[in-house]
């Protein structure tokens, strides 16, 4: 199955936002323990709270 993610416009220099989103997507797809799931959910909530507007704007540009 192909990896789902956001492709940065410049593949040579992916930005911090793209890297953070890709890391979150990879972590969400990997098998995790219950405590890791809680940590991931907390991290995702922080990421969305901090970068929510940027993520929505970025997704709107690419999809």
C-alpha positions as a printed Julia matrix, in Angstrom:
63×3 Matrix{Float64}:
  0.0    0.0    0.0
  1.49   3.4   -0.92
  2.45   5.73   1.89
 -0.07   8.5    2.51
  1.4   11.91   3.13
  2.0   15.45   2.05
  4.57  16.0   -0.68
  6.59  19.17  -0.15
  6.82  21.44  -3.17
 10.61  21.26  -3.1
 11.63  17.64  -2.46
 15.22  18.65  -1.77
 14.31  20.84   1.21
 11.17  19.6    2.96
  9.95  22.11   5.53
  9.55  21.52   9.22
  5.75  21.4    8.91
  5.83  18.7    6.26
  8.36  16.7    8.27
  6.24  16.93  11.42
  3.09  15.86   9.58
  4.87  12.95   7.89
  6.28  11.8   11.24
  2.79  11.92  12.76
  1.33   9.95   9.84
  4.03   7.29  10.05
  3.56   6.98  13.82
 -0.21   6.67  13.41
  0.22   3.78  10.98
  2.74   1.85  13.1
  1.72  -0.7   15.76
  1.86   1.02  19.15
  1.36   0.21  22.81
 -1.46   1.91  24.73
  0.94   4.39  26.37
  2.48   5.22  22.98
 -1.0    5.83  21.56
 -1.74   8.26  24.41
  1.57  10.06  23.85
  0.91  10.21  20.1
 -2.59  11.61  20.65
 -1.2   14.24  23.01
  1.55  15.11  20.52
 -0.95  15.26  17.66
 -3.21  17.57  19.66
 -0.27  19.88  20.34
  0.78  19.77  16.68
 -2.75  20.58  15.5
 -3.15  23.34  18.09
  0.16  24.95  17.11
  0.05  24.38  13.35
 -3.64  23.83  12.62
 -4.05  26.88  10.41
 -0.83  26.15   8.53
 -1.78  22.49   8.05
 -5.25  23.39   6.75
 -3.77  25.99   4.38
 -1.12  23.49   3.21
 -3.7   20.74   2.63
 -5.92  23.17   0.74
 -3.02  23.97  -1.61
 -2.25  20.31  -2.33
 -5.7   18.7   -2.5
